[in-house]
Amino acid sequence: MKCPLFGLEVPESEVQECFICHAVFCQYCGMHDYGRTFCSARCRGFFFWGDGDNDEKDY
């Protein structure tokens, strides 16, 4: 199977889904941090920082 992210040829057992955006990637393309594997630095940052600051008007 080819990794959809970078096109590497990998066994299907090494392909996983990002739990943030549900993109499919292989273990070689993934970013490992916070005890999890993400498809990109953007998803890794979203996991840690969330979706941004709340304004006072949100309360």
mmCIF file of the N, C-alpha and C atoms, coordinates in Angstrom:
data_MODEL
# 
_entry.id   MODEL 
# 
loop_
_atom_site.group_PDB 
_atom_site.id 
_atom_site.type_symbol 
_atom_site.label_atom_id 
_atom_site.label_alt_id 
_atom_site.label_comp_id 
_atom_site.label_asym_id 
_atom_site.label_entity_id 
_atom_site.label_seq_id 
_atom_site.pdbx_PDB_ins_code 
_atom_site.Cartn_x 
_atom_site.Cartn_y 
_atom_site.Cartn_z 
_atom_site.occupancy 
_atom_site.B_iso_or_equiv 
_atom_site.pdbx_formal_charge 
_atom_site.auth_seq_id 
_atom_site.auth_comp_id 
_atom_site.auth_asym_id 
_atom_site.auth_atom_id 
_atom_site.pdbx_PDB_model_num 
ATOM 1   N N  . MET A 1 1  ? 0.843   -1.177 0.000  1.00 0.00 ? 1  MET A N  1 
ATOM 2   C CA . MET A 1 1  ? 0.000   0.000  0.000  1.00 0.00 ? 1  MET A CA 1 
ATOM 3   C C  . MET A 1 1  ? 0.887   1.238  0.000  1.00 0.00 ? 1  MET A C  1 
ATOM 4   N N  . LYS A 1 2  ? 0.440   2.273  -0.707 1.00 0.00 ? 2  LYS A N  1 
ATOM 5   C CA . LYS A 1 2  ? 1.170   3.534  -0.708 1.00 0.00 ? 2  LYS A CA 1 
ATOM 6   C C  . LYS A 1 2  ? 0.606   4.465  0.358  1.00 0.00 ? 2  LYS A C  1 
ATOM 7   N N  . CYS A 1 3  ? 1.502   5.123  1.072  1.00 0.00 ? 3  CYS A N  1 
ATOM 8   C CA . CYS A 1 3  ? 1.091   6.117  2.058  1.00 0.00 ? 3  CYS A CA 1 
ATOM 9   C C  . CYS A 1 3  ? 0.487   7.306  1.306  1.00 0.00 ? 3  CYS A C  1 
ATOM 10  N N  . PRO A 1 4  ? -0.743  7.675  1.613  1.00 0.00 ? 4  PRO A N  1 
ATOM 11  C CA . PRO A 1 4  ? -1.372  8.797  0.924  1.00 0.00 ? 4  PRO A CA 1 
ATOM 12  C C  . PRO A 1 4  ? -0.684  10.145 1.163  1.00 0.00 ? 4  PRO A C  1 
ATOM 13  N N  . LEU A 1 5  ? 0.038   10.277 2.257  1.00 0.00 ? 5  LEU A N  1 
ATOM 14  C CA . LEU A 1 5  ? 0.663   11.550 2.581  1.00 0.00 ? 5  LEU A CA 1 
ATOM 15  C C  . LEU A 1 5  ? 1.884   11.835 1.700  1.00 0.00 ? 5  LEU A C  1 
ATOM 16  N N  . PHE A 1 6  ? 2.819   10.872 1.619  1.00 0.00 ? 6  PHE A N  1 
ATOM 17  C CA . PHE A 1 6  ? 4.049   11.091 0.851  1.00 0.00 ? 6  PHE A CA 1 
ATOM 18  C C  . PHE A 1 6  ? 4.318   10.042 -0.211 1.00 0.00 ? 6  PHE A C  1 
ATOM 19  N N  . GLY A 1 7  ? 3.452   9.043  -0.340 1.00 0.00 ? 7  GLY A N  1 
ATOM 20  C CA . GLY A 1 7  ? 3.596   8.058  -1.398 1.00 0.00 ? 7  GLY A CA 1 
ATOM 21  C C  . GLY A 1 7  ? 4.602   6.954  -1.140 1.00 0.00 ? 7  GLY A C  1 
ATOM 22  N N  . LEU A 1 8  ? 5.031   6.787  0.097  1.00 0.00 ? 8  LEU A N  1 
ATOM 23  C CA . LEU A 1 8  ? 5.949   5.695  0.420  1.00 0.00 ? 8  LEU A CA 1 
ATOM 24  C C  . LEU A 1 8  ? 5.216   4.361  0.327  1.00 0.00 ? 8  LEU A C  1 
ATOM 25  N N  . GLU A 1 9  ? 5.889   3.353  -0.165 1.00 0.00 ? 9  GLU A N  1 
ATOM 26  C CA . GLU A 1 9  ? 5.316   2.012  -0.230 1.00 0.00 ? 9  GLU A CA 1 
ATOM 27  C C  . GLU A 1 9  ? 5.534   1.336  1.121  1.00 0.00 ? 9  GLU A C  1 
ATOM 28  N N  . VAL A 1 10 ? 4.449   1.049  1.843  1.00 0.00 ? 10 VAL A N  1 
ATOM 29  C CA . VAL A 1 10 ? 4.534   0.466  3.183  1.00 0.00 ? 10 VAL A CA 1 
ATOM 30  C C  . VAL A 1 10 ? 3.505   -0.651 3.322  1.00 0.00 ? 10 VAL A C  1 
ATOM 31  N N  . PRO A 1 11 ? 3.753   -1.594 4.236  1.00 0.00 ? 11 PRO A N  1 
ATOM 32  C CA . PRO A 1 11 ? 2.739   -2.615 4.515  1.00 0.00 ? 11 PRO A CA 1 
ATOM 33  C C  . PRO A 1 11 ? 1.485   -1.961 5.109  1.00 0.00 ? 11 PRO A C  1 
ATOM 34  N N  . GLU A 1 12 ? 0.350   -2.532 4.855  1.00 0.00 ? 12 GLU A N  1 
ATOM 35  C CA . GLU A 1 12 ? -0.913  -1.976 5.333  1.00 0.00 ? 12 GLU A CA 1 
ATOM 36  C C  . GLU A 1 12 ? -0.958  -1.896 6.860  1.00 0.00 ? 12 GLU A C  1 
ATOM 37  N N  . SER A 1 13 ? -0.224  -2.778 7.527  1.00 0.00 ? 13 SER A N  1 
ATOM 38  C CA . SER A 1 13 ? -0.203  -2.769 8.998  1.00 0.00 ? 13 SER A CA 1 
ATOM 39  C C  . SER A 1 13 ? 0.494   -1.536 9.568  1.00 0.00 ? 13 SER A C  1 
ATOM 40  N N  . GLU A 1 14 ? 1.248   -0.791 8.735  1.00 0.00 ? 14 GLU A N  1 
ATOM 41  C CA . GLU A 1 14 ? 1.958   0.402  9.196  1.00 0.00 ? 14 GLU A CA 1 
ATOM 42  C C  . GLU A 1 14 ? 1.209   1.690  8.875  1.00 0.00 ? 14 GLU A C  1 
ATOM 43  N N  . VAL A 1 15 ? -0.010  1.566  8.368  1.00 0.00 ? 15 VAL A N  1 
ATOM 44  C CA . VAL A 1 15 ? -0.822  2.732  8.029  1.00 0.00 ? 15 VAL A CA 1 
ATOM 45  C C  . VAL A 1 15 ? -1.833  2.960  9.149  1.00 0.00 ? 15 VAL A C  1 
ATOM 46  N N  . GLN A 1 16 ? -2.012  4.210  9.535  1.00 0.00 ? 16 GLN A N  1 
ATOM 47  C CA . GLN A 1 16 ? -2.969  4.533  10.597 1.00 0.00 ? 16 GLN A CA 1 
ATOM 48  C C  . GLN A 1 16 ? -3.723  5.811  10.265 1.00 0.00 ? 16 GLN A C  1 
ATOM 49  N N  . GLU A 1 17 ? -4.712  6.128  11.092 1.00 0.00 ? 17 GLU A N  1 
ATOM 50  C CA . GLU A 1 17 ? -5.563  7.293  10.878 1.00 0.00 ? 17 GLU A CA 1 
ATOM 51  C C  . GLU A 1 17 ? -5.317  8.315  11.984 1.00 0.00 ? 17 GLU A C  1 
ATOM 52  N N  . CYS A 1 18 ? -5.186  9.574  11.605 1.00 0.00 ? 18 CYS A N  1 
ATOM 53  C CA . CYS A 1 18 ? -5.015  10.653 12.577 1.00 0.00 ? 18 CYS A CA 1 
ATOM 54  C C  . CYS A 1 18 ? -6.330  10.826 13.331 1.00 0.00 ? 18 CYS A C  1 
ATOM 55  N N  . PHE A 1 19 ? -6.276  10.831 14.648 1.00 0.00 ? 19 PHE A N  1 
ATOM 56  C CA . PHE A 1 19 ? -7.516  10.930 15.414 1.00 0.00 ? 19 PHE A CA 1 
ATOM 57  C C  . PHE A 1 19 ? -8.036  12.371 15.481 1.00 0.00 ? 19 PHE A C  1 
ATOM 58  N N  . ILE A 1 20 ? -7.265  13.337 15.010 1.00 0.00 ? 20 ILE A N  1 
ATOM 59  C CA . ILE A 1 20 ? -7.724  14.724 14.964 1.00 0.00 ? 20 ILE A CA 1 
ATOM 60  C C  . ILE A 1 20 ? -8.486  14.993 13.655 1.00 0.00 ? 20 ILE A C  1 
ATOM 61  N N  . CYS A 1 21 ? -7.837  14.739 12.500 1.00 0.00 ? 21 CYS A N  1 
ATOM 62  C CA . CYS A 1 21 ? -8.455  15.078 11.210 1.00 0.00 ? 21 CYS A CA 1 
ATOM 63  C C  . CYS A 1 21 ? -8.850  13.864 10.384 1.00 0.00 ? 21 CYS A C  1 
ATOM 64  N N  . HIS A 1 22 ? -8.507  12.669 10.858 1.00 0.00 ? 22 HIS A N  1 
ATOM 65  C CA . HIS A 1 22 ? -8.833  11.396 10.203 1.00 0.00 ? 22 HIS A CA 1 
ATOM 66  C C  . HIS A 1 22 ? -8.080  11.167 8.888  1.00 0.00 ? 22 HIS A C  1 
ATOM 67  N N  . ALA A 1 23 ? -6.989  11.890 8.665  1.00 0.00 ? 23 ALA A N  1 
ATOM 68  C CA . ALA A 1 23 ? -6.148  11.635 7.499  1.00 0.00 ? 23 ALA A CA 1 
ATOM 69  C C  . ALA A 1 23 ? -5.411  10.311 7.703  1.00 0.00 ? 23 ALA A C  1 
ATOM 70  N N  . VAL A 1 24 ? -5.136  9.621  6.620  1.00 0.00 ? 24 VAL A N  1 
ATOM 71  C CA . VAL A 1 24 ? -4.429  8.341  6.678  1.00 0.00 ? 24 VAL A CA 1 
ATOM 72  C C  . VAL A 1 24 ? -2.953  8.604  6.376  1.00 0.00 ? 24 VAL A C  1 
ATOM 73  N N  . PHE A 1 25 ? -2.058  7.985  7.157  1.00 0.00 ? 25 PHE A N  1 
ATOM 74  C CA . PHE A 1 25 ? -0.623  8.171  6.984  1.00 0.00 ? 25 PHE A CA 1 
ATOM 75  C C  . PHE A 1 25 ? 0.106   6.946  7.496  1.00 0.00 ? 25 PHE A C  1 
ATOM 76  N N  . CYS A 1 26 ? 1.381   6.809  7.133  1.00 0.00 ? 26 CYS A N  1 
ATOM 77  C CA . CYS A 1 26 ? 2.171   5.669  7.619  1.00 0.00 ? 26 CYS A CA 1 
ATOM 78  C C  . CYS A 1 26 ? 2.986   6.088  8.836  1.00 0.00 ? 26 CYS A C  1 
ATOM 79  N N  . GLN A 1 27 ? 3.536   5.122  9.520  1.00 0.00 ? 27 GLN A N  1 
ATOM 80  C CA . GLN A 1 27 ? 4.281   5.418  10.742 1.00 0.00 ? 27 GLN A CA 1 
ATOM 81  C C  . GLN A 1 27 ? 5.558   6.204  10.469 1.00 0.00 ? 27 GLN A C  1 
ATOM 82  N N  . TYR A 1 28 ? 6.036   6.196  9.234  1.00 0.00 ? 28 TYR A N  1 
ATOM 83  C CA . TYR A 1 28 ? 7.250   6.939  8.900  1.00 0.00 ? 28 TYR A CA 1 
ATOM 84  C C  . TYR A 1 28 ? 6.962   8.413  8.630  1.00 0.00 ? 28 TYR A C  1 
ATOM 85  N N  . CYS A 1 29 ? 5.759   8.717  8.160  1.00 0.00 ? 29 CYS A N  1 
ATOM 86  C CA . CYS A 1 29 ? 5.370   10.097 7.865  1.00 0.00 ? 29 CYS A CA 1 
ATOM 87  C C  . CYS A 1 29 ? 4.783   10.796 9.082  1.00 0.00 ? 29 CYS A C  1 
ATOM 88  N N  . GLY A 1 30 ? 4.331   10.036 10.054 1.00 0.00 ? 30 GLY A N  1 
ATOM 89  C CA . GLY A 1 30 ? 3.654   10.605 11.216 1.00 0.00 ? 30 GLY A CA 1 
ATOM 90  C C  . GLY A 1 30 ? 4.599   11.350 12.138 1.00 0.00 ? 30 GLY A C  1 
ATOM 91  N N  . MET A 1 31 ? 4.013   12.218 12.940 1.00 0.00 ? 31 MET A N  1 
ATOM 92  C CA . MET A 1 31 ? 4.752   12.975 13.942 1.00 0.00 ? 31 MET A CA 1 
ATOM 93  C C  . MET A 1 31 ? 4.388   12.411 15.308 1.00 0.00 ? 31 MET A C  1 
ATOM 94  N N  . HIS A 1 32 ? 5.389   11.976 16.048 1.00 0.00 ? 32 HIS A N  1 
ATOM 95  C CA . HIS A 1 32 ? 5.176   11.346 17.342 1.00 0.00 ? 32 HIS A CA 1 
ATOM 96  C C  . HIS A 1 32 ? 5.440   12.364 18.450 1.00 0.00 ? 32 HIS A C  1 
ATOM 97  N N  . ASP A 1 33 ? 4.417   12.611 19.258 1.00 0.00 ? 33 ASP A N  1 
ATOM 98  C CA . ASP A 1 33 ? 4.558   13.544 20.374 1.00 0.00 ? 33 ASP A CA 1 
ATOM 99  C C  . ASP A 1 33 ? 3.384   13.348 21.336 1.00 0.00 ? 33 ASP A C  1 
ATOM 100 N N  . TYR A 1 34 ? 3.557   13.717 22.575 1.00 0.00 ? 34 TYR A N  1 
ATOM 101 C CA . TYR A 1 34 ? 2.514   13.627 23.603 1.00 0.00 ? 34 TYR A CA 1 
ATOM 102 C C  . TYR A 1 34 ? 1.951   12.212 23.728 1.00 0.00 ? 34 TYR A C  1 
ATOM 103 N N  . GLY A 1 35 ? 2.757   11.209 23.424 1.00 0.00 ? 35 GLY A N  1 
ATOM 104 C CA . GLY A 1 35 ? 2.315   9.825  23.529 1.00 0.00 ? 35 GLY A CA 1 
ATOM 105 C C  . GLY A 1 35 ? 1.371   9.389  22.424 1.00 0.00 ? 35 GLY A C  1 
ATOM 106 N N  . ARG A 1 36 ? 1.280   10.171 21.354 1.00 0.00 ? 36 ARG A N  1 
ATOM 107 C CA . ARG A 1 36 ? 0.382   9.867  20.237 1.00 0.00 ? 36 ARG A CA 1 
ATOM 108 C C  . ARG A 1 36 ? 1.104   10.105 18.921 1.00 0.00 ? 36 ARG A C  1 
ATOM 109 N N  . THR A 1 37 ? 0.487   9.675  17.835 1.00 0.00 ? 37 THR A N  1 
ATOM 110 C CA . THR A 1 37 ? 1.035   9.896  16.507 1.00 0.00 ? 37 THR A CA 1 
ATOM 111 C C  . THR A 1 37 ? 0.035   10.721 15.705 1.00 0.00 ? 37 THR A C  1 
ATOM 112 N N  . PHE A 1 38 ? 0.529   11.795 15.080 1.00 0.00 ? 38 PHE A N  1 
ATOM 113 C CA . PHE A 1 38 ? -0.298  12.713 14.307 1.00 0.00 ? 38 PHE A CA 1 
ATOM 114 C C  . PHE A 1 38 ? 0.158   12.722 12.857 1.00 0.00 ? 38 PHE A C  1 
ATOM 115 N N  . CYS A 1 39 ? -0.716  13.152 11.963 1.00 0.00 ? 39 CYS A N  1 
ATOM 116 C CA . CYS A 1 39 ? -0.367  13.212 10.545 1.00 0.00 ? 39 CYS A CA 1 
ATOM 117 C C  . CYS A 1 39 ? 0.448   14.452 10.208 1.00 0.00 ? 39 CYS A C  1 
ATOM 118 N N  . SER A 1 40 ? 0.371   15.492 11.045 1.00 0.00 ? 40 SER A N  1 
ATOM 119 C CA . SER A 1 40 ? 1.058   16.750 10.732 1.00 0.00 ? 40 SER A CA 1 
ATOM 120 C C  . SER A 1 40 ? 1.321   17.550 12.009 1.00 0.00 ? 40 SER A C  1 
ATOM 121 N N  . ALA A 1 41 ? 2.173   18.555 11.853 1.00 0.00 ? 41 ALA A N  1 
ATOM 122 C CA . ALA A 1 41 ? 2.455   19.460 12.979 1.00 0.00 ? 41 ALA A CA 1 
ATOM 123 C C  . ALA A 1 41 ? 1.202   20.251 13.341 1.00 0.00 ? 41 ALA A C  1 
ATOM 124 N N  . ARG A 1 42 ? 0.368   20.517 12.364 1.00 0.00 ? 42 ARG A N  1 
ATOM 125 C CA . ARG A 1 42 ? -0.876  21.258 12.641 1.00 0.00 ? 42 ARG A CA 1 
ATOM 126 C C  . ARG A 1 42 ? -1.788  20.466 13.584 1.00 0.00 ? 42 ARG A C  1 
ATOM 127 N N  . CYS A 1 43 ? -1.966  19.178 13.313 1.00 0.00 ? 43 CYS A N  1 
ATOM 128 C CA . CYS A 1 43 ? -2.806  18.347 14.187 1.00 0.00 ? 43 CYS A CA 1 
ATOM 129 C C  . CYS A 1 43 ? -2.166  18.160 15.554 1.00 0.00 ? 43 CYS A C  1 
ATOM 130 N N  . ARG A 1 44 ? -0.851  18.041 15.577 1.00 0.00 ? 44 ARG A N  1 
ATOM 131 C CA . ARG A 1 44 ? -0.145  17.932 16.853 1.00 0.00 ? 44 ARG A CA 1 
ATOM 132 C C  . ARG A 1 44 ? -0.365  19.188 17.684 1.00 0.00 ? 44 ARG A C  1 
ATOM 133 N N  . GLY A 1 45 ? -0.275  20.360 17.059 1.00 0.00 ? 45 GLY A N  1 
ATOM 134 C CA . GLY A 1 45 ? -0.507  21.617 17.756 1.00 0.00 ? 45 GLY A CA 1 
ATOM 135 C C  . GLY A 1 45 ? -1.950  21.764 18.212 1.00 0.00 ? 45 GLY A C  1 
ATOM 136 N N  . PHE A 1 46 ? -2.890  21.314 17.384 1.00 0.00 ? 46 PHE A N  1 
ATOM 137 C CA . PHE A 1 46 ? -4.303  21.384 17.754 1.00 0.00 ? 46 PHE A CA 1 
ATOM 138 C C  . PHE A 1 46 ? -4.572  20.536 18.983 1.00 0.00 ? 46 PHE A C  1 
ATOM 139 N N  . PHE A 1 47 ? -3.942  19.361 19.053 1.00 0.00 ? 47 PHE A N  1 
ATOM 140 C CA . PHE A 1 47 ? -4.118  18.483 20.214 1.00 0.00 ? 47 PHE A CA 1 
ATOM 141 C C  . PHE A 1 47 ? -3.637  19.173 21.484 1.00 0.00 ? 47 PHE A C  1 
ATOM 142 N N  . PHE A 1 48 ? -2.486  19.852 21.398 1.00 0.00 ? 48 PHE A N  1 
ATOM 143 C CA . PHE A 1 48 ? -1.905  20.478 22.583 1.00 0.00 ? 48 PHE A CA 1 
ATOM 144 C C  . PHE A 1 48 ? -2.581  21.799 22.921 1.00 0.00 ? 48 PHE A C  1 
ATOM 145 N N  . TRP A 1 49 ? -2.790  22.655 21.929 1.00 0.00 ? 49 TRP A N  1 
ATOM 146 C CA . TRP A 1 49 ? -3.287  24.010 22.176 1.00 0.00 ? 49 TRP A CA 1 
ATOM 147 C C  . TRP A 1 49 ? -4.798  24.157 22.031 1.00 0.00 ? 49 TRP A C  1 
ATOM 148 N N  . GLY A 1 50 ? -5.456  23.215 21.393 1.00 0.00 ? 50 GLY A N  1 
ATOM 149 C CA . GLY A 1 50 ? -6.901  23.333 21.183 1.00 0.00 ? 50 GLY A CA 1 
ATOM 150 C C  . GLY A 1 50 ? -7.221  24.200 19.993 1.00 0.00 ? 50 GLY A C  1 
ATOM 151 N N  . ASP A 1 51 ? -8.429  24.744 19.973 1.00 0.00 ? 51 ASP A N  1 
ATOM 152 C CA . ASP A 1 51 ? -8.862  25.509 18.807 1.00 0.00 ? 51 ASP A CA 1 
ATOM 153 C C  . ASP A 1 51 ? -8.729  27.019 18.985 1.00 0.00 ? 51 ASP A C  1 
ATOM 154 N N  . GLY A 1 52 ? -7.941  27.468 19.911 1.00 0.00 ? 52 GLY A N  1 
ATOM 155 C CA . GLY A 1 52 ? -7.689  28.892 20.048 1.00 0.00 ? 52 GLY A CA 1 
ATOM 156 C C  . GLY A 1 52 ? -8.248  29.458 21.343 1.00 0.00 ? 52 GLY A C  1 
ATOM 157 N N  . ASP A 1 53 ? -8.005  30.738 21.524 1.00 0.00 ? 53 ASP A N  1 
ATOM 158 C CA . ASP A 1 53 ? -8.467  31.424 22.734 1.00 0.00 ? 53 ASP A CA 1 
ATOM 159 C C  . ASP A 1 53 ? -9.960  31.714 22.651 1.00 0.00 ? 53 ASP A C  1 
ATOM 160 N N  . ASN A 1 54 ? -10.604 31.648 23.789 1.00 0.00 ? 54 ASN A N  1 
ATOM 161 C CA . ASN A 1 54 ? -12.014 32.023 23.869 1.00 0.00 ? 54 ASN A CA 1 
ATOM 162 C C  . ASN A 1 54 ? -12.111 33.520 24.141 1.00 0.00 ? 54 ASN A C  1 
ATOM 163 N N  . ASP A 1 55 ? -13.010 34.165 23.465 1.00 0.00 ? 55 ASP A N  1 
ATOM 164 C CA . ASP A 1 55 ? -13.261 35.584 23.728 1.00 0.00 ? 55 ASP A CA 1 
ATOM 165 C C  . ASP A 1 55 ? -14.218 35.698 24.902 1.00 0.00 ? 55 ASP A C  1 
ATOM 166 N N  . GLU A 1 56 ? -14.207 36.851 25.523 1.00 0.00 ? 56 GLU A N  1 
ATOM 167 C CA . GLU A 1 56 ? -15.126 37.072 26.637 1.00 0.00 ? 56 GLU A CA 1 
ATOM 168 C C  . GLU A 1 56 ? -16.574 36.962 26.196 1.00 0.00 ? 56 GLU A C  1 
ATOM 169 N N  . LYS A 1 57 ? -16.859 37.300 24.941 1.00 0.00 ? 57 LYS A N  1 
ATOM 170 C CA . LYS A 1 57 ? -18.231 37.243 24.457 1.00 0.00 ? 57 LYS A CA 1 
ATOM 171 C C  . LYS A 1 57 ? -18.740 35.799 24.334 1.00 0.00 ? 57 LYS A C  1 
ATOM 172 N N  . ASP A 1 58 ? -17.819 34.817 24.363 1.00 0.00 ? 58 ASP A N  1 
ATOM 173 C CA . ASP A 1 58 ? -18.215 33.413 24.291 1.00 0.00 ? 58 ASP A CA 1 
ATOM 174 C C  . ASP A 1 58 ? -18.837 32.920 25.595 1.00 0.00 ? 58 ASP A C  1 
ATOM 175 N N  . TYR A 1 59 ? -18.671 33.672 26.671 1.00 0.00 ? 59 TYR A N  1 
ATOM 176 C CA . TYR A 1 59 ? -19.163 33.218 27.975 1.00 0.00 ? 59 TYR A CA 1 
ATOM 177 C C  . TYR A 1 59 ? -20.546 33.681 28.248 1.00 0.00 ? 59 TYR A C  1 
# 
